[in-house]
Amino acid sequence: MAIFAIGQHPWVFVGGLLGNLMSFLVYLAPIPTFARIIRKKNTEGFHSVPYVIALFSAMLWMYYALVNSSASFLLIVNGFGCFIEIVYITIFFIYAPRQARLFTIRLILLVIVGGFCMILLVCNFIIKKPHRAKAVGWVCLLFAVSVFAAPLSIMRKVIKTKSVEFMPLPLSICLTLSAVGWFLYGILQLDFYIALPNTLGFAFGMIQIILWVLYRKTTPVTKKQQKQPEQVIDIVSLNPNPNPNPTPEVYPVAAVPANCVGNDGNARNGTGTGTGHAVAV
């Protein structure tokens, strides 16, 4: 299987390349957060949920690329995504308090060991090979759409407070470009499992950019005045060790960038394949 096969349309290569580059950047966005954790030797109430969910998303899209040869561009970026998320989770586990560690272990057992292994077993031993790519594609699509709902909370917060302090423009741009690249890659190959969720990613990304333009000159809300919003799916509320004054920590399914961090230096998440989501694809 040719990893960089461009098929019959050169724009397939362009879309896949753009999606990969932007997704690589989005995956790197939490580095300032974990540099702070290592420096202070304390997780400071940060959640492990976004990183476990991002790992699950990357594993799903890697599996989809393995059963669908036309989606080979997803292999590299999501392979990197699996690696970097494991690094993030390992760092978190080293410095997290005991209660947060136990919660992380339970979450990994539930989502990664239970959820992903069940998907593997069903698709490999129950679903016949000709239908396997469609089955995995539907799982990826439904999961990506659910993760793409995450930016709604921060957009609602921006409208309510008239402040874009916690919605950095660089990350919104990176996530929007990532969605454009993966949409182009999917639509030109008639792969709606990739294209459809990234239409939502593009729409949410454009709305975030418009909100930033509308409210960029407003007075920012300080941390002491406003509690930071979560930009992860609602499962984050299960964390047994919440921080009463949480630092804004948001991530990427999707399906992440070196400069795509908030005003306070912490990584944030907008939409992902990979992708988030999580990254968009």
Stockholm file with secondary structure:
# STOCKHOLM 1.0

chainA/1-281         MAIFAIGQHPWVFVGGLLGNLMSFLVYLAPIPTFARIIRKKNTEGFHSVPYVIALFSAMLWMYYALVNSSASFLLIVNGFGCFIEIVYITIFFIYAPRQARLFTIRLILLVIVGGFCMILLVCNFIIKKPHRAKAVGWVCLLFAVSVFAAPLSIMRKVIKTKSVEFMPLPLSICLTLSAVGWFLYGILQLDFYIALPNTLGFAFGMIQIILWVLYRKTTPVTKKQQKQPEQVIDIVSLNPNPNPNPTPEVYPVAAVPANCVGNDGNARNGTGTGTGHAVAV
#=GR chainA/1-281 SS CCTTCCTTCHHHHHHHHHHHHHHHHHHTTTHHHHHHHHHHTSCTTCCSHHHHHHHHHHHHHHHHHHHCGGGTHHHHHHHHHHHHHHHHHHHHHHHSCHHHHHHHHHHHIIIIIIIIHHHHHHHHHTSCHHHHHHHHHHHHHHHHHHHTTTHHHHHHHHHHHTCCTTSCHHHHHHHHHHHHHHHHHHHHTTCHHHHHHHHHHHHHHHHHHHHHHHHTTSCCCCTTTSCCCCCSCGGGGGCSSCCSSCCCCCCCCCCCCSSCBCTTSCBCCCCCCCCCCSCCC
#=GC SS_cons         CCTTCCTTCHHHHHHHHHHHHHHHHHHTTTHHHHHHHHHHTSCTTCCSHHHHHHHHHHHHHHHHHHHCGGGTHHHHHHHHHHHHHHHHHHHHHHHSCHHHHHHHHHHHIIIIIIIIHHHHHHHHHTSCHHHHHHHHHHHHHHHHHHHTTTHHHHHHHHHHHTCCTTSCHHHHHHHHHHHHHHHHHHHHTTCHHHHHHHHHHHHHHHHHHHHHHHHTTSCCCCTTTSCCCCCSCGGGGGCSSCCSSCCCCCCCCCCCCSSCBCTTSCBCCCCCCCCCCSCCC
//
